[in-house]
Amino acid sequence: MPLDKFVLLLVIVVAAAGLTVWVAAMALAAFQVPGAGLAFIPAALVAYVVWRVIADRLKNAEDDHYDKIEK
């Protein structure tokens, strides 16, 4: 596994753990504070943007140019 994909995987795992804690805190707040559920809209937009960036990073053929060079 190339180092850049391994680091990307670690970043995704750490971000997912943080996001899980944040979503749980927002869900608990939504039950106690009226209108706190509206915070899920920006969270969904951020999640969509992150998903698109990661998908583009993994599918970009130009980034893989140096992976095919013999060392």
N, C-alpha and C positions, 0 to 999 in steps of 0.2 A: 504494500500500500504506500503510495507516495506520501511524503511528509505533509504536503499542503492539504491533502484530503484528510489525513489523520488529525491535524490541528483544527480543520474545519469541523470535523466530527466532535472533537472535544468542546469547541465553542458552542456547537448546537446543543450538546448534552447539558452544559452548564446553563445556557440560556433557557432551555426547556425546564430545568429544575427551578430556576428563578421565576419563570413565567407561571409555573404551576402554583408556587406559593402566592404570587401576586393575584392570580385568578381566584384562588381560594379565599384570600382576604377580601377581594372585591365581592365575591358571592356572599360571604358572611355580612359584609357591610350593606349589601343590597337588601337583605332581610330586615335590617335594623334602621336604615336611613332611607326615607322616601327619595326617589330620584337617583340613587346611587347606581342603579342598574344602567343608567345612560353611559357610564364609564366603559361599558363593554363595546360600544360602537367604535371609539378610537382604538381600543385594544384589538378589535377585529381587523381594522384597517392596517394597523402596524403588523399584525400577524400575516396579513395578505402580502404586504410589501416585503417582509422578511422571506416569506415563502418564494416569491418571485425572484428575489436576488439570489437565493441559494440555488434555485432551479436553473437560473441563467448561468451561474458560476459552474455548476456541474456539467452543463451541456455545451459550454463554449469551447469550440474546437481550437480557437487561437491560443487559449491558455494551455492546451496540451501539446503545443509545438515542441517544447523543450523536453517533454517526457520521452520522445522517440529518439532523441540524440544519444548515441552510445557514449558511455563514460569511460 
